[in-house]
Structures are given as C-alpha cells and as structure tokens.
Amino acid sequence: MRTMRALRCACLAPAFALFALLAFCVARRLTFPFELEWMEGATLMHVRRLAEGLPLYVRPSIDFVPFAYPPFYYYVCVPFVWLLGADFRAVRIVSVLATAATLLLVWLTVRRDAGRFAATLAAGVFAGCYALSDAWLDLGRVDSLYIALLAAVWFVASGAQTSRRWVVAGLLMSLAFLTKQPALLVLLPIGVYLLATDRRNALIFAIVTTAASAAVFLLLNWSTSGWYAYYVFRIPRLRLVVSSGADRLFSFWTSDLLLVAVALLVGIYASVRHRNWKHLALAGGCIGTSWTARMEAGAWNNAVLPAYLAAAMLFGLWLRPERQTRLALGITAAQLAMLLYDPRPFVPGVTDRAAGQAIVGRLRALPRPVLVVDHNSWSSSAGLPEHAHGWAMTDVLWADQSSTGRLLQEEVSRAIGSHTFGSIVTDGGQSWFQGDIEKWYEKQGTLVRGPEYRMRSGADHIPTLTFVPKRQGLNGLRGTAPERQSRSAPR
C-alpha cells in the first residue's frame, strides 16, 4: 500500500507541475502587447476587420489577404474585441479559454471510463504538450479552438448512445471544420466505425455534419462572390501540391510524437486488446489529420496538436483502476516526467518589451508611407496603416501563379517599383518580393538597435531591415513599372 501511494504521488507530482507550468506561461504571455508569433498580428487584423463590419474573403490585394482558414475562430473573437479592445488580449483569451475547455473535456472523457485519477493524469499529458507544440495553446491563432472542438466531438461521440447525441456530435464536427479544414479527416475513421456498427446513427452524423457545413459554405461563398471557396478550398489544395514535405513522412513518427510515444503505444495496445474501437477510431482520425497536415512544407508544430490530444485521451483510458499496477504507475510517472520543460524560452521578459517599444519608435520615425512586409501589427502599434501579411500573400502567389496570384504579384511589384512607399521593412529573410525591393530600394539600416526582439513561438521572424527608395529611382524612375521577376519558392 505504501509503495502504491508513493507511485501515485510520483504520477500526480509531474502532472500538477505541468498544469503549473502551463498556467505560468499563460499568465506571463496573455497581456504581452506585441507578437509572440509572427503571424499572430495578422490574425488580430482579421478579427478587427470583422469587428468593424468589413468582409474577410475579398480579392487579394496589397491592403489585405486573408489566411486560408474558415472564419469561426475570428467570429468568436469579435465580442472580446468589443469588450477588451482591438489588441492581442482579445484573441489570446479565446485560445486560453479553449485550452481550458480542452483540459476539462479530456478529464471528463477519461473520468467516465477510467476514473478521476486517470483523468487527471491524462489532462496532465495534454498540458505537457504545450512545449511540444511550441507554446501554441495560448496564441492568437485558430488552433486552440479547433482542438477544443475536436475534444468536444470526442467527448460526445465516445459516449453517444442516442441519435440526439450524434446530432450534437455532428454540429460540433461542423464547427471544428469551420475553424480549420483538416477536421474533415477526423470524420473518416469514426464514419467507418459507425457504418460497421450503427448505420442509422452513421447516417444521422453524416447528414448533420454535411448539412451544417454546406449551409455555411453556400452562404459565405454567395456573400463573398466565390472568394470563400477560393481561400478555404482552392488555395489549400494548390498549396499542398507545390509544398509537399516528403521528408516528414517518417519524422512525424520519429520526432514529432517521440515524447508522447509511450502514451500512444500503451493507449493503442489497451484499446485494441479490449476492442474499444470507438476511441481508436477517434484517435486514428486525430493522428491521421496531424500526419497529413504536417506533410506541408510550411507546417509548424501546431499541426501535431490533434495527435497530442489523441495521446492524452488514449493514455488516460489505458490507466483504468484495474490496470494501475506498479509497472503501469511507473510507466505513467516516466511519461509525465518526460514532458516537463523549462518555461523560460516561451515567456517574454522586460528585454522583449523594451525591444518591442524600440521597434515601434523606429517605425514612427521612418519616411512614410511604410510597408512592413510580414508584421502588420507593428504598423498599427506605430499608428501606421496596415497592409496584407507577407505569408498570406505568399499563399496566393505560391499556389496560384497562373491567375489571381499573377495579378497580385503585378500589383505589389508595381507599387514597389513606383516607390509608393517611403520605407519598406523586412525581417531579413528572402521574401517573395525581395528582388523587387532590392532593385528599387536600398538598405538603410536595421530597425532595432540594442536588445534584440525575439518571437517566443513559431518561426523567429522579426521586423529587422529598413529600405528606402534609391536616389536614381526618386529622380527619374517614379511611376515606372518594374520588370517581372521569376520566383522559385517562398521562404
């Protein structure tokens, strides 16, 4: 008995430490006034447009290009913008609440089948995936709400015994799809399971999911003159063709899932042994959609979040009271300990705040108008007009060079070649329009002098280099359209 109590404490200690680490990071990051991730500012721009009554899905231009996501997350954020103001708190609080909902849903799902002790440890595993996802769970991005909706589908579907519960599961699945498109892949395994075991409810689930998703699609596509379908379906399809990351075919299993491999293996083993096919189908959908999304060359660690949800669920379901042997508790303690991490790389400090304020001050002093290629939120912080995010433009330019992308490229190249902007700010990388910028502008210097700003999640892109029009361009080339230049691939 003493040994078992000690082992239980050895399991609970790292679980509660992981909860504490997550709470600490969230508390330090929630109100930070600048970008924690380089595309977070563009998400805020989407929400601001909706709050101001402007459409999202419009013809791409240098002023605005939407990301290739459905709009549910942005709409959920709008009331928080009205309440808290149009800053990062409004979009991050939605992600924080969604993450809290995911932890609760993991706990409720596992408790129903395996008890409170196992449920607490399962939630601890998911909390520990915060670092594995590169601290994505509290960012102003769509992923946390997407995962919360998948967890809600899992909770409802795994316990569904009536048609009414499958109707609710279908509605939740449609909301997950309206947050992020890969939710469709989660449907396949659970659909196959239902067809084999309960065709009536399979039909109900499929009809509700399809009808709700189709109704929203038809409404949005009609109201945007077809641009909704262009961004949400056509661009992702074209992008997957030109950006396949074949090297991740195996690294997903050997690297992305390495630190939750124990949880997945014992969870899959127990589910197969006890023929818990419904949970396996839901887990297979989450893992499959993560694997597929990770294949895209530009995908980041957030693409693996559905698989981390599956690992937490299966691990907790494995740890039923009758399986809580010394060996099982030892494995559990080891798995949770593997997920412990140092929070300091994810938490901004005084230096980051000072560096951010320095960037804003330098932007205000640049000759206007100013184009900040990949960080529109810095423009708004400096009181400058915002422009389309460089990566949102790249999505269109990269995937659709034959039609809309070509028109967008000509528009932006023309604006650069005619010296529309008094200054251009890049992050020092090879942006799509780097050739145009270097042809018509000359480097003036760096934007930050002193402590360097750094992103705390995602790729480390920061506004760095400043460019001003070349003298010969000011004297005689203003208004001349630049030559078209070939582009091999975006950064």
C-alpha positions as CSV (number, residue, x, y, z in Angstrom):
1,M,0.0,0.0,0.0
2,R,2.8,2.4,0.8
3,T,4.5,1.6,-2.5
4,M,1.3,2.2,-4.4
5,R,0.6,5.5,-2.6
6,A,4.2,6.6,-3.4
7,L,3.8,5.7,-7.0
8,R,0.5,7.6,-7.3
9,C,2.2,10.7,-5.8
10,A,5.1,10.2,-8.3
11,C,2.5,10.4,-11.1
12,L,0.5,13.3,-9.7
13,A,3.5,15.4,-8.9
14,P,4.7,15.9,-12.6
15,A,1.1,16.2,-13.7
16,F,0.4,19.1,-11.4
17,A,3.8,20.6,-12.2
18,L,2.8,20.6,-15.9
19,F,-0.5,22.3,-15.0
20,A,1.5,24.9,-13.1
21,L,3.9,25.4,-16.0
22,L,1.1,26.0,-18.4
23,A,-0.6,28.5,-16.0
24,F,2.6,30.3,-15.5
25,C,3.3,30.7,-19.2
26,V,-0.3,31.8,-20.0
27,A,-0.2,34.4,-17.2
28,R,3.0,35.9,-18.5
29,R,2.1,35.9,-22.2
30,L,-1.6,36.8,-22.2
31,T,-1.2,40.6,-21.9
32,F,2.1,41.0,-23.7
33,P,1.5,43.8,-26.1
34,F,3.5,42.6,-29.1
35,E,3.6,39.5,-31.3
36,L,4.6,36.2,-29.7
37,E,4.4,34.5,-33.1
38,W,5.0,36.2,-36.4
39,M,1.5,35.5,-37.9
40,E,-0.4,36.4,-34.7
41,G,-0.7,40.1,-35.7
42,A,-2.4,39.1,-39.0
43,T,-5.0,37.1,-37.0
44,L,-5.8,40.2,-35.0
45,M,-6.2,42.1,-38.2
46,H,-8.8,39.6,-39.4
47,V,-10.8,40.0,-36.2
48,R,-10.6,43.8,-36.3
49,R,-12.0,43.7,-39.8
50,L,-15.0,41.7,-38.7
51,A,-15.5,44.0,-35.7
52,E,-15.5,47.0,-38.0
53,G,-18.0,45.4,-40.4
54,L,-15.5,44.7,-43.2
55,P,-15.5,41.4,-45.1
56,L,-12.7,38.8,-44.8
57,Y,-12.9,36.9,-48.1
58,V,-12.1,39.5,-50.7
59,R,-10.0,39.7,-53.8
60,P,-6.3,39.6,-52.7
61,S,-4.6,43.0,-52.7
62,I,-1.6,44.7,-51.1
63,D,-4.0,46.0,-48.5
64,F,-5.4,42.7,-47.3
65,V,-5.2,39.0,-48.0
66,P,-7.0,36.6,-45.6
67,F,-5.4,33.4,-44.3
68,A,-6.7,30.2,-45.9
69,Y,-8.8,29.3,-42.9
70,P,-12.6,29.2,-42.3
71,P,-13.9,32.1,-40.1
72,F,-15.4,30.6,-36.9
73,Y,-12.4,31.5,-34.7
74,Y,-12.4,35.1,-35.9
75,Y,-16.1,35.4,-35.2
76,V,-15.7,34.0,-31.7
77,C,-13.0,36.7,-31.1
78,V,-15.1,39.6,-32.2
79,P,-17.1,40.1,-28.9
80,F,-13.8,40.1,-27.0
81,V,-12.5,42.9,-29.2
82,W,-15.6,44.9,-28.4
83,L,-15.1,44.1,-24.7
84,L,-11.3,44.3,-24.3
85,G,-10.2,46.4,-27.2
86,A,-8.5,45.5,-30.5
87,D,-5.3,44.2,-29.1
88,F,-3.7,40.8,-28.5
89,R,-5.6,40.1,-25.3
90,A,-8.8,39.7,-27.3
91,V,-7.6,36.9,-29.5
92,R,-5.4,35.2,-26.9
93,I,-8.1,35.0,-24.3
94,V,-10.2,32.9,-26.7
95,S,-7.3,30.5,-27.1
96,V,-6.8,30.3,-23.4
97,L,-10.4,29.6,-22.7
98,A,-10.4,27.0,-25.5
99,T,-7.4,25.3,-23.9
100,A,-9.0,25.2,-20.5
101,A,-12.1,23.7,-22.2
102,T,-9.9,21.0,-23.8
103,L,-8.3,20.1,-20.5
104,L,-11.7,19.8,-18.9
105,L,-13.1,17.7,-21.8
106,V,-10.1,15.3,-21.6
107,W,-10.7,15.0,-17.9
108,L,-14.5,14.4,-18.3
109,T,-14.0,11.8,-21.2
110,V,-11.4,9.8,-19.3
111,R,-13.1,10.0,-15.9
112,R,-16.2,8.4,-17.4
113,D,-14.3,5.3,-18.3
114,A,-11.3,5.2,-16.1
115,G,-11.9,7.4,-13.0
116,R,-10.6,10.7,-11.6
117,F,-7.0,9.7,-11.0
118,A,-6.5,8.6,-14.7
119,A,-8.4,11.6,-15.9
120,T,-6.1,14.0,-14.0
121,L,-3.0,12.3,-15.4
122,A,-4.5,12.4,-19.0
123,A,-5.1,16.1,-18.7
124,G,-1.6,16.5,-17.4
125,V,-0.3,14.8,-20.5
126,F,-2.1,17.3,-22.7
127,A,-0.9,20.2,-20.6
128,G,2.6,18.9,-21.1
129,C,2.2,19.1,-24.9
130,Y,2.3,22.9,-24.6
131,A,6.1,22.9,-25.1
132,L,5.9,20.2,-27.8
133,S,3.5,22.4,-29.8
134,D,6.0,25.3,-29.5
135,A,3.7,27.1,-26.9
136,W,0.8,27.3,-29.3
137,L,-2.1,26.8,-26.9
138,D,-2.4,30.4,-25.8
139,L,-1.6,32.2,-29.1
140,G,-4.0,34.3,-31.1
141,R,-4.3,31.6,-33.7
142,V,-7.1,29.3,-34.7
143,D,-5.6,26.0,-33.4
144,S,-6.7,26.1,-29.7
145,L,-10.4,26.5,-30.5
146,Y,-10.0,23.8,-33.2
147,I,-8.6,21.3,-30.7
148,A,-11.3,22.2,-28.1
149,L,-14.0,21.4,-30.7
150,L,-12.3,18.1,-31.6
151,A,-12.2,17.3,-27.8
152,A,-15.9,18.1,-27.6
153,V,-16.6,15.8,-30.5
154,W,-14.6,13.0,-28.8
155,F,-16.5,13.5,-25.5
156,V,-19.9,13.5,-27.1
157,A,-19.3,10.8,-29.7
158,S,-17.5,8.3,-27.4
159,G,-20.4,8.3,-25.0
160,A,-23.2,8.6,-27.6
161,Q,-26.0,6.1,-27.2
162,T,-28.8,8.0,-28.7
163,S,-29.5,9.8,-32.1
164,R,-29.7,13.1,-30.2
165,R,-26.1,12.8,-29.1
166,W,-25.0,12.0,-32.7
167,V,-26.8,15.2,-33.8
168,V,-24.8,17.2,-31.3
169,A,-21.6,15.4,-32.4
170,G,-22.3,16.3,-36.0
171,L,-22.9,20.0,-35.1
172,L,-19.6,20.1,-33.2
173,M,-17.8,18.5,-36.0
174,S,-19.1,21.1,-38.4
175,L,-17.9,23.9,-36.1
176,A,-14.5,22.2,-36.0
177,F,-14.4,22.2,-39.8
178,L,-15.5,25.8,-39.8
179,T,-12.4,26.6,-37.6
180,K,-9.8,24.5,-39.5
181,Q,-10.3,22.3,-42.6
182,P,-8.3,19.2,-41.5
183,A,-11.2,18.4,-39.2
184,L,-12.8,16.6,-42.3
185,L,-10.1,13.9,-42.0
186,V,-11.2,13.1,-38.4
187,L,-14.6,12.1,-39.8
188,L,-13.3,9.2,-41.9
189,P,-12.3,6.6,-39.2
190,I,-15.3,7.4,-36.9
191,G,-17.6,7.2,-40.0
192,V,-16.2,3.8,-40.9
193,Y,-16.7,2.6,-37.4
194,L,-20.4,3.8,-37.4
195,L,-21.1,2.2,-40.7
196,A,-19.9,-1.1,-39.3
197,T,-21.8,-0.9,-36.1
198,D,-24.7,1.6,-36.3
199,R,-25.7,2.6,-39.8
200,R,-28.7,4.7,-38.6
201,N,-26.6,6.9,-36.4
202,A,-23.9,7.0,-39.1
203,L,-26.4,8.5,-41.5
204,I,-27.5,11.0,-38.9
205,F,-24.0,12.0,-38.0
206,A,-23.0,12.4,-41.7
207,I,-26.2,14.3,-42.6
208,V,-25.9,16.8,-39.7
209,T,-22.2,17.4,-40.3
210,T,-22.6,17.8,-44.0
211,A,-25.8,19.9,-43.9
212,A,-24.5,22.3,-41.4
213,S,-21.1,22.7,-43.1
214,A,-22.7,23.0,-46.5
215,A,-25.2,25.6,-45.4
216,V,-22.5,27.9,-44.0
217,F,-20.3,27.3,-47.1
218,L,-23.1,28.2,-49.5
219,L,-24.0,31.3,-47.5
220,L,-20.4,32.6,-47.2
221,N,-19.5,31.7,-50.8
222,W,-22.5,33.5,-52.1
223,S,-22.0,36.6,-49.9
224,T,-18.3,36.8,-50.9
225,S,-18.8,36.2,-54.7
226,G,-16.9,32.9,-54.6
227,W,-13.8,34.1,-52.7
228,Y,-14.7,32.0,-49.6
229,A,-14.3,28.8,-51.7
230,Y,-11.1,30.2,-53.3
231,Y,-9.3,30.7,-49.9
232,V,-10.8,27.8,-47.9
233,F,-10.6,25.1,-50.5
234,R,-8.7,26.1,-53.6
235,I,-5.6,27.6,-52.0
236,P,-5.0,24.8,-49.5
237,R,-5.4,22.2,-52.3
238,L,-3.0,24.1,-54.6
239,R,-0.6,24.8,-51.8
240,L,-0.4,21.1,-50.8
241,V,0.6,20.2,-54.4
242,V,3.5,22.7,-54.5
243,S,4.7,22.4,-50.9
244,S,4.8,18.7,-50.0
245,G,7.2,18.0,-47.2
246,A,8.0,14.4,-48.1
247,D,10.8,14.3,-45.5
248,R,8.2,14.5,-42.8
249,L,6.6,11.2,-43.9
250,F,8.7,9.4,-41.2
251,S,9.9,12.3,-39.0
252,F,6.3,12.8,-37.8
253,W,6.6,9.4,-36.1
254,T,10.2,9.6,-35.0
255,S,10.4,13.2,-33.9
256,D,7.0,14.9,-33.5
257,L,5.5,12.0,-31.5
258,L,8.7,10.9,-29.8
259,L,7.9,12.4,-26.3
260,V,4.4,11.0,-26.3
261,A,5.3,7.6,-27.8
262,V,4.8,5.8,-24.5
263,A,1.3,7.3,-24.1
264,L,0.3,6.4,-27.6
265,L,1.7,2.8,-27.6
266,V,0.2,1.7,-24.3
267,G,-3.1,3.5,-25.1
268,I,-3.4,1.8,-28.5
269,Y,-2.4,-1.5,-27.0
270,A,-5.1,-1.3,-24.4
271,S,-7.8,-0.1,-26.8
272,V,-7.1,-2.9,-29.3
273,R,-6.9,-5.6,-26.5
274,H,-10.3,-4.5,-25.1
275,R,-11.8,-3.8,-28.6
276,N,-12.5,-0.2,-27.7
277,W,-13.0,0.6,-31.4
278,K,-14.8,3.9,-31.0
279,H,-11.9,5.6,-29.1
280,L,-9.5,4.1,-31.6
281,A,-11.4,5.5,-34.5
282,L,-11.4,9.0,-32.9
283,A,-7.7,8.7,-32.1
284,G,-6.9,7.4,-35.6
285,G,-8.7,10.4,-37.1
286,C,-6.8,12.9,-34.9
287,I,-3.4,11.3,-35.6
288,G,-4.2,10.9,-39.4
289,T,-5.2,14.6,-39.7
290,S,-2.0,15.7,-37.9
291,W,0.2,13.5,-40.1
292,T,-1.4,14.8,-43.3
293,A,-1.2,18.5,-42.2
294,R,2.4,18.0,-41.2
295,M,3.3,16.9,-44.7
296,E,3.0,20.5,-45.9
297,A,6.5,22.1,-46.0
298,G,5.4,25.2,-44.2
299,A,3.5,23.4,-41.4
300,W,4.7,24.0,-37.8
301,N,4.4,22.1,-34.6
302,N,0.8,23.2,-34.1
303,A,-0.2,20.8,-36.9
304,V,0.6,17.9,-34.4
305,L,-1.9,19.1,-31.7
306,P,-4.7,16.7,-32.7
307,A,-2.3,13.8,-32.3
308,Y,-1.3,15.1,-28.9
309,L,-5.0,15.2,-27.9
310,A,-5.2,11.5,-29.0
311,A,-2.2,10.6,-26.9
312,A,-3.7,12.2,-23.8
313,M,-7.1,10.5,-24.3
314,L,-5.7,7.1,-25.0
315,F,-3.2,7.2,-22.2
316,G,-5.8,8.1,-19.7
317,L,-8.2,5.4,-20.9
318,W,-5.4,2.8,-20.6
319,L,-4.9,3.7,-16.9
320,R,-8.2,2.2,-15.7
321,P,-8.2,1.2,-11.9
322,E,-7.7,-2.5,-12.6
323,R,-4.6,-1.7,-14.7
324,Q,-2.9,0.6,-12.0
325,T,-0.2,-1.8,-11.2
326,R,3.3,-0.9,-10.0
327,L,4.6,-1.2,-13.5
328,A,1.8,0.9,-15.0
329,L,2.2,3.6,-12.5
330,G,6.0,3.6,-13.1
331,I,5.4,4.0,-16.8
332,T,2.9,6.8,-16.2
333,A,5.3,8.7,-13.9
334,A,8.1,8.3,-16.6
335,Q,5.8,9.6,-19.4
336,L,4.7,12.6,-17.4
337,A,8.3,13.4,-16.3
338,M,9.4,13.3,-20.0
339,L,7.0,16.2,-20.7
340,L,8.5,18.6,-18.1
341,Y,10.1,21.6,-19.7
342,D,11.9,24.9,-19.0
343,P,9.3,27.7,-19.5
344,R,11.8,30.5,-19.9
345,P,12.2,30.2,-23.7
346,F,8.4,30.8,-24.1
347,V,8.0,33.7,-21.8
348,P,8.7,37.3,-22.8
349,G,10.5,39.5,-20.4
350,V,11.4,43.1,-19.8
351,T,14.0,43.0,-22.6
352,D,11.4,41.8,-25.1
353,R,9.0,44.6,-24.1
354,A,11.8,47.2,-24.4
355,A,12.8,45.9,-27.7
356,G,9.2,45.9,-28.9
357,Q,8.8,49.5,-27.9
358,A,12.1,50.4,-29.7
359,I,10.7,48.8,-32.9
360,V,7.5,50.9,-32.6
361,G,9.5,54.1,-32.0
362,R,11.8,53.4,-35.0
363,L,8.8,52.7,-37.3
364,R,7.2,56.0,-36.3
365,A,10.4,57.8,-37.4
366,L,10.6,56.2,-40.9
367,P,9.7,58.1,-44.0
368,R,6.0,57.4,-44.8
369,P,4.1,55.5,-46.0
370,V,5.7,52.4,-44.5
371,L,5.2,48.9,-45.7
372,V,6.0,46.3,-43.0
373,V,6.1,43.1,-45.1
374,D,5.3,40.4,-42.6
375,H,4.2,42.1,-39.4
376,N,1.2,44.3,-39.9
377,S,0.5,44.6,-36.1
378,W,3.7,46.6,-35.7
379,S,2.3,49.1,-38.2
380,S,-0.9,49.5,-36.1
381,S,1.1,49.8,-32.9
382,A,3.1,52.7,-34.5
383,G,-0.1,54.4,-35.8
384,L,0.6,53.4,-39.4
385,P,-1.8,51.9,-42.0
386,E,-1.7,48.1,-42.1
387,H,-1.1,46.1,-45.2
388,A,-1.5,42.4,-46.1
389,H,0.7,39.9,-44.3
390,G,3.5,38.7,-46.5
391,W,2.8,35.0,-45.8
392,A,-0.9,35.4,-46.6
393,M,0.2,36.9,-49.9
394,T,2.7,34.1,-50.4
395,D,-0.1,31.5,-50.1
396,V,-1.8,33.0,-53.1
397,L,1.4,33.8,-55.1
398,W,2.9,30.4,-54.4
399,A,-0.1,28.3,-55.2
400,D,-1.9,30.2,-57.9
401,Q,0.7,31.9,-60.1
402,S,-1.4,31.4,-63.2
403,S,-4.3,33.6,-62.4
404,T,-5.1,35.5,-59.2
405,G,-1.6,35.2,-57.9
406,R,-0.1,36.7,-61.0
407,L,-2.4,39.7,-60.7
408,L,-1.5,40.2,-57.0
409,Q,2.2,39.9,-57.9
410,E,1.8,42.6,-60.6
411,E,0.0,44.9,-58.2
412,V,2.6,44.6,-55.4
413,S,5.6,44.8,-57.8
414,R,4.1,47.9,-59.4
415,A,3.7,49.6,-56.0
416,I,7.3,48.8,-55.1
417,G,8.7,49.8,-58.5
418,S,6.8,53.2,-58.5
419,H,8.1,54.0,-55.0
420,T,4.7,54.1,-53.5
421,F,6.3,53.5,-50.1
422,G,8.7,55.9,-48.4
423,S,10.1,52.9,-46.4
424,I,9.9,49.1,-46.6
425,V,10.6,46.9,-43.6
426,T,11.5,43.2,-43.9
427,D,12.6,40.6,-41.5
428,G,15.8,39.9,-43.2
429,G,14.6,36.7,-44.9
430,Q,14.1,36.1,-48.6
431,S,10.5,37.3,-49.0
432,W,8.7,36.8,-52.3
433,F,9.3,40.4,-53.3
434,Q,12.9,40.6,-52.2
435,G,14.0,41.0,-55.8
436,D,11.7,44.0,-56.4
437,I,12.7,45.6,-53.1
438,E,16.5,45.3,-53.8
439,K,16.0,46.6,-57.3
440,W,14.1,49.8,-56.4
441,Y,15.1,50.4,-52.8
442,E,18.4,50.4,-50.9
443,K,19.0,49.2,-47.4
444,Q,19.1,52.0,-44.9
445,G,19.9,50.0,-41.7
446,T,18.4,47.9,-39.0
447,L,15.2,48.6,-37.2
448,V,16.4,47.6,-33.8
449,R,19.4,49.0,-32.1
450,G,20.1,47.5,-28.7
451,P,18.3,44.4,-27.2
452,E,17.0,42.1,-29.9
453,Y,13.4,41.2,-30.0
454,R,12.6,37.5,-30.5
455,M,9.5,35.5,-31.1
456,R,8.5,33.1,-28.4
457,S,6.6,30.7,-30.6
458,G,6.9,29.7,-34.2
459,A,9.5,30.8,-36.7
460,D,11.8,33.5,-35.5
461,H,10.8,36.2,-38.0
462,I,11.0,39.8,-36.7
463,P,10.9,43.2,-38.5
464,T,14.6,43.9,-38.9
465,L,15.8,45.7,-42.1
466,T,14.7,49.0,-43.4
467,F,14.8,50.0,-47.1
468,V,14.3,53.5,-48.7
469,P,13.9,54.4,-52.4
470,K,17.1,54.5,-54.4
471,R,18.1,58.0,-55.4
472,Q,18.0,57.3,-59.1
473,G,14.5,56.0,-58.7
474,L,13.4,59.2,-57.0
475,N,15.0,61.3,-59.7
476,G,13.7,59.6,-62.8
477,L,12.1,56.2,-62.3
478,R,9.0,57.1,-60.3
479,G,5.9,55.6,-61.9
480,T,7.9,53.0,-63.9
481,A,6.5,49.5,-63.6
482,P,9.2,47.0,-62.6
483,E,10.2,44.1,-64.7
484,R,8.6,40.8,-63.8
485,Q,11.0,38.5,-62.0
486,S,10.8,34.8,-61.6
487,R,10.2,33.3,-58.2
488,S,11.3,29.8,-57.3
489,A,9.8,29.3,-53.9
490,P,8.8,31.3,-50.9
491,R,10.7,31.2,-47.7
